[in-house]
Amino acid sequence: MNGKREKKIDMTTGPIMKKVLLFAIPIILGNVLQQTYTTVDALVIGNYCGDTSLAAVGTSSQPVEVLLCIFLGIGSGVSILVSQYAGSGSMERMRRVCHTALSFVYLCGIPLGLAGLFVTPVLLRFMNVPEDAWSAAVSYTRIIFLGALGNIGYNMNAGILRGLGDSKASLWFLVVSCVTNIVLDLVFVAGLGMDVAGAALATSIAIYLSWMTSIFYIRRRFPEMQFTVLPRHLYREDLKRIIGVGLPMGLNNSLYSLGHMAMQTLVNSQGSVFMAGQAVAGRITGLSNVAITALSSAATTFSGQNYGARDFDRLRAGYIRIPVASGLVTLAAGLLFLAVRMPILRCFSRDEMVLFYASRFVVVTLLSQWAYAVFNGIISVVNGVGLIRYTTIVNILMLWVVRIPSAYLITRWFDGTYVMLSIPISFCFGMVMMVSYYLFSSKWKAIIRTGLEI
């Protein structure tokens, strides 16, 4: 690519796991940075604002995800198409997809940010947010919604770069975002006493800065893409292709986040102390699974590039190794964080009941996250070749047919403070379903065993 090949990783040649790890490591570091600045949010709020504000922040992320995830899923669709075109060497098609994706960001991001101002109270009422956390939750969620344009734009650009094989750039964008977020957290919350509104404002400003940085990076490093700051072209045929691949993934993500909102209502029904415990626990469980999304992104790019290059032998050589590696890394990280969980948890709260509930959640979740890593790795490989229907169905079933009903039964007939037991149940279900797909799907066998195109 005009001398820029050193900036991207070609997954169609060389040792498979070496390329996967080289691709995944920057994303892992980036995920650690993302977790760092969400952790800083929790640390600053927990120490300067109190457990009620901490509970408000913990519950407020879910409604934003519901509306954002559909567009983030479309961004993943763009990444798949870019990786396939990169594998086939089709520059013109890749350029058209990227221009269309940029226009799509503006068409969706601005209306979504404005709509969030009005739908926030409705969503939080649905989630049963307690009155003592209500005002803070509304303020936090509305400001985060105003960052929707930057959030969608950044994730779309990160998807484009991943499809090109460049995973290092996003790490530097996140360094900028993380440092900005930490500094502004301390200024707005600790310095100016703005409570959760200050934390939300810091996060929104940081993500916009990261988005702008990503635009200028693509313009500089990949001038042949002819990328612009403002939208210039919207190709109907390419938009149809993007939506065809990305919309099912986006709807799946959105339904998944909506399911998490439903789960959050069960958590909220246990009171603000239990809510705070789950919010604190999320800081550790988030850190422990940073490798999952990184290796899953690598799996999608590996699958997409090799499918685009029609190298089915290489695809067959790597489709098991990546999910297994993801499961082993996640298990090792989980056991490490289990051993040091209490000193970490005490950084966020001094309330013994909050710490008790947080510790219980961490133990249950970390002992089962490896199953989710295997499940997600397989889904990413399958999605990379464009077989998204089955993966969408399994994701929906895992949450709406397994996790939420089992969580309801636990809160209804057992003890609501054990609601997290529904998580390992759903993880194991998803893993079994995706391993079964590898073993029994005729479409998958057509690619892996016979080398036929779909």
Secondary structure, 3 states (H helix, E strand, C coil): CCCCHHHCCCCCCCCHHHHHHHHHHHHHHHHHHHHHHHHHHHHHHHHHCCHHHHHHHHHHHHHHHHHHHHHHHHHHHHHHHHHHHHHHCCHHHHHHHHHHHHHHHHHHHHHHHHHHHHHHHHHHHHCCCCHHHHHHHHHHHHHHHHCHHHHHHHHHHHHHHHHHCCCHHHHHHHHHHHHHHHHHHHHHHHHCCCHHHHHHHHHHHHHHHHHHHHHHHHHHHCHHHCCCCCCCCCCHHHHHHHHHHHHHHHHHHHHHHHHHHHHHHHHHCCCHHHHHHHHHHHHHHHHHCHHHHHHHHHHHHHHHHHHHCCCHHHHHHHCCHHHHHHHHHHHHHHHHHHHCHHHHHCCCCCCHHHHHHHHHHHHHHHCCHHHHHHHHHHHHHHHHCCCCHHHHHHHHHHHHHHHHHHHHHHHHHCCHHHHHHHHHHHHHHHHHHHHHHHHHCHHHHHHHCCCCCC
